[in-house]
Amino acid sequence: MPVRHTSALHANRWSAAGIRYFVTCCTVGRRAGLVANGPCAAIMAAVAASDARGDTQTLAATVMPDHTHWLFQLGGRLTFGRVVARLKTETRSVLAEGGLAWQRDFFEHRLRAEERVEDYGRYIFLNPYRARLRAGAGWPGWLCVRPERFRSLELLNEDGSPPRAWIEEEVPESLAVGE
């Protein structure tokens, strides 16, 4: 078996209440199936439960066929790593029913004070459109508890879809790493 060298990353992970994180969790082998009713609903329920327990305050999330993006502010009860582990644990059985499993690790980015939450929320919202999974409004895996936090949502087309220019604009490298 290959030796994993991720323990150094985990040892240097900074976890503190009030910090904002952008997380991407992928399925093993990037196997599609998360947008099916069961897995998508289970992921959304786990995110809502995390908020209800005070572990997180979700800013935005989206469930894609083979990965999930979650932008949240950490609460004071659990560490960042425990929050993500809990999400994976709470959804594991539903994913297994569809022959899916989470990859062991995940992509994470701790937002610094100068980084705009708006940019990350917009990236998450546009993800299914840029992947050509949605042309109109209403991606079923989109979650935004307080849309007033994101000014860009006020600029959507009448049907709720994003302007074509947004879909075609280049994604900043700092945001695309999780893909």
Phi and psi restraints in degrees (value plus and minus 20) as a CYANA .aco file:
   2 PRO   PHI     -88.4   -48.4
   2 PRO   PSI     129.7   169.7
   3 VAL   PHI    -105.8   -65.8
   3 VAL   PSI     108.6   148.6
   4 ARG   PHI    -107.9   -67.9
   4 ARG   PSI     119.2   159.2
   5 HIS   PHI    -135.7   -95.7
   5 HIS   PSI      10.7    50.7
   6 THR   PHI    -106.7   -66.7
   6 THR   PSI     -30.7     9.3
   7 SER   PHI     -81.6   -41.6
   7 SER   PSI     -52.2   -12.2
   8 ALA   PHI     -84.7   -44.7
   8 ALA   PSI     -57.2   -17.2
   9 LEU   PHI     -84.2   -44.2
   9 LEU   PSI     -63.6   -23.6
  10 HIS   PHI     -86.4   -46.4
  10 HIS   PSI     -56.9   -16.9
  11 ALA   PHI     -85.2   -45.2
  11 ALA   PSI     -49.2    -9.2
  12 ASN   PHI    -119.0   -79.0
  12 ASN   PSI     -11.3    28.7
  13 ARG   PHI     -90.3   -50.3
  13 ARG   PSI     111.2   151.2
  14 TRP   PHI    -119.7   -79.7
  14 TRP   PSI     104.7   144.7
  15 SER   PHI    -150.7  -110.7
  15 SER   PSI      96.0   136.0
  16 ALA   PHI    -169.6  -129.6
  16 ALA   PSI     124.8   164.8
  17 ALA   PHI     -76.1   -36.1
  17 ALA   PSI     118.6   158.6
  18 GLY   PHI      71.8   111.8
  18 GLY   PSI     -32.4     7.6
  19 ILE   PHI     -96.1   -56.1
  19 ILE   PSI     122.0   162.0
  20 ARG   PHI    -119.6   -79.6
  20 ARG   PSI     117.4   157.4
  21 TYR   PHI    -149.0  -109.0
  21 TYR   PSI     125.8   165.8
  22 PHE   PHI    -134.3   -94.3
  22 PHE   PSI     101.1   141.1
  23 VAL   PHI    -145.6  -105.6
  23 VAL   PSI     120.8   160.8
  24 THR   PHI    -145.0  -105.0
  24 THR   PSI     102.2   142.2
  25 CYS   PHI    -132.7   -92.7
  25 CYS   PSI     109.1   149.1
  26 CYS   PHI    -133.6   -93.6
  26 CYS   PSI     135.8   175.8
  27 THR   PHI     -99.4   -59.4
  27 THR   PSI     136.0   176.0
  28 VAL   PHI     -79.6   -39.6
  28 VAL   PSI     110.3   150.3
  29 GLY   PHI      48.2    88.2
  29 GLY   PSI      -8.2    31.8
  30 ARG   PHI      33.3    73.3
  30 ARG   PSI      16.7    56.7
  31 ARG   PHI     -91.7   -51.7
  31 ARG   PSI     110.6   150.6
  32 ALA   PHI     -97.2   -57.2
  32 ALA   PSI     133.8   173.8
  33 GLY   PHI     128.1   168.1
  33 GLY   PSI     -24.0    16.0
  34 LEU   PHI     -89.4   -49.4
  34 LEU   PSI     -45.2    -5.2
  35 VAL   PHI    -102.3   -62.3
  35 VAL   PSI     -23.4    16.6
  36 ALA   PHI     -80.6   -40.6
  36 ALA   PSI     136.1   176.1
  37 ASN   PHI     -71.9   -31.9
  37 ASN   PSI     -69.7   -29.7
  38 GLY   PHI     -82.6   -42.6
  38 GLY   PSI     -77.9   -37.9
  39 PRO   PHI     -81.5   -41.5
  39 PRO   PSI     -64.2   -24.2
  40 CYS   PHI     -81.1   -41.1
  40 CYS   PSI     -66.7   -26.7
  41 ALA   PHI     -83.0   -43.0
  41 ALA   PSI     -59.1   -19.1
  42 ALA   PHI     -86.3   -46.3
  42 ALA   PSI     -60.4   -20.4
  43 ILE   PHI     -85.4   -45.4
  43 ILE   PSI     -66.1   -26.1
  44 MET   PHI     -82.9   -42.9
  44 MET   PSI     -58.3   -18.3
  45 ALA   PHI     -86.7   -46.7
  45 ALA   PSI     -59.3   -19.3
  46 ALA   PHI     -86.1   -46.1
  46 ALA   PSI     -58.9   -18.9
  47 VAL   PHI     -84.4   -44.4
  47 VAL   PSI     -66.3   -26.3
  48 ALA   PHI     -82.6   -42.6
  48 ALA   PSI     -60.1   -20.1
  49 ALA   PHI     -85.1   -45.1
  49 ALA   PSI     -58.3   -18.3
  50 SER   PHI     -81.8   -41.8
  50 SER   PSI     -62.0   -22.0
  51 ASP   PHI     -84.9   -44.9
  51 ASP   PSI     -63.4   -23.4
  52 ALA   PHI     -84.0   -44.0
  52 ALA   PSI     -53.5   -13.5
  53 ARG   PHI     -97.5   -57.5
  53 ARG   PSI     -31.6     8.4
  54 GLY   PHI      64.3   104.3
  54 GLY   PSI      -9.4    30.6
  55 ASP   PHI     -95.5   -55.5
  55 ASP   PSI     -50.6   -10.6
  56 THR   PHI    -163.2  -123.2
  56 THR   PSI     145.2   185.2
  57 GLN   PHI    -149.6  -109.6
  57 GLN   PSI      81.6   121.6
  58 THR   PHI     -89.9   -49.9
  58 THR   PSI     112.8   152.8
  59 LEU   PHI    -117.9   -77.9
  59 LEU   PSI     -62.5   -22.5
  60 ALA   PHI    -184.4  -144.4
  60 ALA   PSI     134.1   174.1
  61 ALA   PHI    -176.1  -136.1
  61 ALA   PSI     133.7   173.7
  62 THR   PHI    -167.6  -127.6
  62 THR   PSI     122.6   162.6
  63 VAL   PHI    -124.6   -84.6
  63 VAL   PSI     100.7   140.7
  64 MET   PHI    -124.1   -84.1
  64 MET   PSI     151.8   191.8
  65 PRO   PHI     -75.4   -35.4
  65 PRO   PSI     -57.8   -17.8
  66 ASP   PHI    -146.3  -106.3
  66 ASP   PSI     -12.2    27.8
  67 HIS   PHI    -179.0  -139.0
  67 HIS   PSI     145.7   185.7
  68 THR   PHI    -150.8  -110.8
  68 THR   PSI     115.7   155.7
  69 HIS   PHI    -126.3   -86.3
  69 HIS   PSI     118.1   158.1
  70 TRP   PHI    -160.2  -120.2
  70 TRP   PSI     103.0   143.0
  71 LEU   PHI    -133.2   -93.2
  71 LEU   PSI      99.5   139.5
  72 PHE   PHI    -169.3  -129.3
  72 PHE   PSI     144.2   184.2
  73 GLN   PHI    -125.0   -85.0
  73 GLN   PSI     111.2   151.2
  74 LEU   PHI     -94.5   -54.5
  74 LEU   PSI     115.0   155.0
  75 GLY   PHI    -101.1   -61.1
  75 GLY   PSI    -190.8  -150.8
  76 GLY   PHI    -120.8   -80.8
  76 GLY   PSI     -18.9    21.1
  77 ARG   PHI    -109.2   -69.2
  77 ARG   PSI     -68.8   -28.8
  78 LEU   PHI    -134.5   -94.5
  78 LEU   PSI     138.3   178.3
  79 THR   PHI     -95.5   -55.5
  79 THR   PSI     144.1   184.1
  80 PHE   PHI     -75.3   -35.3
  80 PHE   PSI     -69.1   -29.1
  81 GLY   PHI     -80.1   -40.1
  81 GLY   PSI     -58.4   -18.4
  82 ARG   PHI     -88.3   -48.3
  82 ARG   PSI     -55.3   -15.3
  83 VAL   PHI     -82.9   -42.9
  83 VAL   PSI     -68.0   -28.0
  84 VAL   PHI     -87.6   -47.6
  84 VAL   PSI     -60.4   -20.4
  85 ALA   PHI     -80.6   -40.6
  85 ALA   PSI     -59.6   -19.6
  86 ARG   PHI     -85.6   -45.6
  86 ARG   PSI     -62.0   -22.0
  87 LEU   PHI     -77.0   -37.0
  87 LEU   PSI     -67.4   -27.4
  88 LYS   PHI     -85.2   -45.2
  88 LYS   PSI     -61.0   -21.0
  89 THR   PHI     -84.7   -44.7
  89 THR   PSI     -64.1   -24.1
  90 GLU   PHI     -87.9   -47.9
  90 GLU   PSI     -40.5    -0.5
  91 THR   PHI    -127.4   -87.4
  91 THR   PSI     -27.2    12.8
  92 ARG   PHI     -74.0   -34.0
  92 ARG   PSI     -68.8   -28.8
  93 SER   PHI     -86.7   -46.7
  93 SER   PSI     -58.2   -18.2
  94 VAL   PHI     -87.5   -47.5
  94 VAL   PSI     -60.5   -20.5
  95 LEU   PHI     -83.3   -43.3
  95 LEU   PSI     -61.1   -21.1
  96 ALA   PHI     -81.8   -41.8
  96 ALA   PSI     -54.5   -14.5
  97 GLU   PHI     -79.4   -39.4
  97 GLU   PSI     -49.2    -9.2
  98 GLY   PHI    -118.4   -78.4
  98 GLY   PSI      -7.8    32.2
  99 GLY   PHI      54.7    94.7
  99 GLY   PSI       3.6    43.6
 100 LEU   PHI    -133.2   -93.2
 100 LEU   PSI     138.2   178.2
 101 ALA   PHI    -171.6  -131.6
 101 ALA   PSI     134.2   174.2
 102 TRP   PHI     -98.4   -58.4
 102 TRP   PSI     125.3   165.3
 103 GLN   PHI     -83.3   -43.3
 103 GLN   PSI     132.1   172.1
 104 ARG   PHI     -80.3   -40.3
 104 ARG   PSI     -67.7   -27.7
 105 ASP   PHI    -118.5   -78.5
 105 ASP   PSI    -196.7  -156.7
 106 PHE   PHI    -174.2  -134.2
 106 PHE   PSI     143.3   183.3
 107 PHE   PHI    -110.9   -70.9
 107 PHE   PSI     117.0   157.0
 108 GLU   PHI    -157.0  -117.0
 108 GLU   PSI     127.7   167.7
 109 HIS   PHI    -161.7  -121.7
 109 HIS   PSI     102.6   142.6
 110 ARG   PHI    -106.7   -66.7
 110 ARG   PSI     101.0   141.0
 111 LEU   PHI     -92.6   -52.6
 111 LEU   PSI     111.1   151.1
 112 ARG   PHI    -105.2   -65.2
 112 ARG   PSI     145.1   185.1
 113 ALA   PHI     -76.3   -36.3
 113 ALA   PSI     -55.2   -15.2
 114 GLU   PHI    -101.5   -61.5
 114 GLU   PSI     -29.9    10.1
 115 GLU   PHI    -103.3   -63.3
 115 GLU   PSI     118.6   158.6
 116 ARG   PHI    -108.7   -68.7
 116 ARG   PSI     104.7   144.7
 117 VAL   PHI     -78.4   -38.4
 117 VAL   PSI     -54.6   -14.6
 118 GLU   PHI     -73.5   -33.5
 118 GLU   PSI     -63.4   -23.4
 119 ASP   PHI     -83.0   -43.0
 119 ASP   PSI     -61.4   -21.4
 120 TYR   PHI     -91.1   -51.1
 120 TYR   PSI     -61.6   -21.6
 121 GLY   PHI     -81.4   -41.4
 121 GLY   PSI     -61.8   -21.8
 122 ARG   PHI     -85.5   -45.5
 122 ARG   PSI     -62.4   -22.4
 123 TYR   PHI     -78.7   -38.7
 123 TYR   PSI     -66.5   -26.5
 124 ILE   PHI     -83.0   -43.0
 124 ILE   PSI     -64.3   -24.3
 125 PHE   PHI     -80.8   -40.8
 125 PHE   PSI     -62.8   -22.8
 126 LEU   PHI     -97.6   -57.6
 126 LEU   PSI     -32.7     7.3
 127 ASN   PHI     -71.6   -31.6
 127 ASN   PSI     -69.7   -29.7
 128 PRO   PHI     -88.5   -48.5
 128 PRO   PSI     -48.6    -8.6
 129 TYR   PHI     -92.3   -52.3
 129 TYR   PSI     -63.0   -23.0
 130 ARG   PHI     -87.3   -47.3
 130 ARG   PSI     -48.1    -8.1
 131 ALA   PHI    -103.2   -63.2
 131 ALA   PSI     -18.3    21.7
 132 ARG   PHI      42.1    82.1
 132 ARG   PSI      13.3    53.3
 133 LEU   PHI    -113.4   -73.4
 133 LEU   PSI     -35.7     4.3
 134 ARG   PHI    -165.1  -125.1
 134 ARG   PSI     114.4   154.4
 135 ALA   PHI    -128.6   -88.6
 135 ALA   PSI     -57.1   -17.1
 136 GLY   PHI    -118.0   -78.0
 136 GLY   PSI    -178.8  -138.8
 137 ALA   PHI    -106.4   -66.4
 137 ALA   PSI     142.1   182.1
 138 GLY   PHI      63.4   103.4
 138 GLY   PSI      40.5    80.5
 139 TRP   PHI     -87.9   -47.9
 139 TRP   PSI     105.8   145.8
 140 PRO   PHI     -85.9   -45.9
 140 PRO   PSI     -41.5    -1.5
 141 GLY   PHI    -115.6   -75.6
 141 GLY   PSI      -7.6    32.4
 142 TRP   PHI    -109.2   -69.2
 142 TRP   PSI     116.4   156.4
 143 LEU   PHI    -156.4  -116.4
 143 LEU   PSI     105.5   145.5
 144 CYS   PHI    -164.4  -124.4
 144 CYS   PSI      84.1   124.1
 145 VAL   PHI     -85.9   -45.9
 145 VAL   PSI     -59.5   -19.5
 146 ARG   PHI    -149.2  -109.2
 146 ARG   PSI      63.5   103.5
 147 PRO   PHI     -80.2   -40.2
 147 PRO   PSI     -41.2    -1.2
 148 GLU   PHI     -84.5   -44.5
 148 GLU   PSI     -34.8     5.2
 149 ARG   PHI     -91.7   -51.7
 149 ARG   PSI     -37.6     2.4
 150 PHE   PHI    -138.1   -98.1
 150 PHE   PSI      83.2   123.2
 151 ARG   PHI     -80.0   -40.0
 151 ARG   PSI     -53.1   -13.1
 152 SER   PHI     -81.8   -41.8
 152 SER   PSI     -46.8    -6.8
 153 LEU   PHI     -87.3   -47.3
 153 LEU   PSI     -42.6    -2.6
 154 GLU   PHI     -93.6   -53.6
 154 GLU   PSI     -35.4     4.6
 155 LEU   PHI    -121.2   -81.2
 155 LEU   PSI      -7.4    32.6
 156 LEU   PHI     -89.8   -49.8
 156 LEU   PSI     140.3   180.3
 157 ASN   PHI     -82.1   -42.1
 157 ASN   PSI     147.4   187.4
 158 GLU   PHI     -75.4   -35.4
 158 GLU   PSI     -55.4   -15.4
 159 ASP   PHI    -104.5   -64.5
 159 ASP   PSI     -17.1    22.9
 160 GLY   PHI      71.7   111.7
 160 GLY   PSI     -20.7    19.3
 161 SER   PHI    -106.0   -66.0
 161 SER   PSI     137.8   177.8
 162 PRO   PHI     -99.4   -59.4
 162 PRO   PSI     133.9   173.9
 163 PRO   PHI     -79.7   -39.7
 163 PRO   PSI     122.8   162.8
 164 ARG   PHI     -73.5   -33.5
 164 ARG   PSI     -57.9   -17.9
 165 ALA   PHI     -79.5   -39.5
 165 ALA   PSI     -54.3   -14.3
 166 TRP   PHI     -85.6   -45.6
 166 TRP   PSI     -60.8   -20.8
 167 ILE   PHI     -86.0   -46.0
 167 ILE   PSI     -57.0   -17.0
 168 GLU   PHI    -106.9   -66.9
 168 GLU   PSI     -34.4     5.6
 169 GLU   PHI     -88.1   -48.1
 169 GLU   PSI     131.7   171.7
 170 GLU   PHI     -90.1   -50.1
 170 GLU   PSI     118.3   158.3
 171 VAL   PHI    -105.0   -65.0
 171 VAL   PSI     109.0   149.0
 172 PRO   PHI     -78.7   -38.7
 172 PRO   PSI     119.5   159.5
 173 GLU   PHI     -76.2   -36.2
 173 GLU   PSI     -55.7   -15.7
 174 SER   PHI     -83.4   -43.4
 174 SER   PSI     -44.6    -4.6
 175 LEU   PHI    -113.4   -73.4
 175 LEU   PSI     -48.2    -8.2
 176 ALA   PHI    -103.9   -63.9
 176 ALA   PSI     -25.8    14.2
 177 VAL   PHI     -78.0   -38.0
 177 VAL   PSI     -56.3   -16.3
 178 GLY   PHI     -90.9   -50.9
 178 GLY   PSI     -28.7    11.3
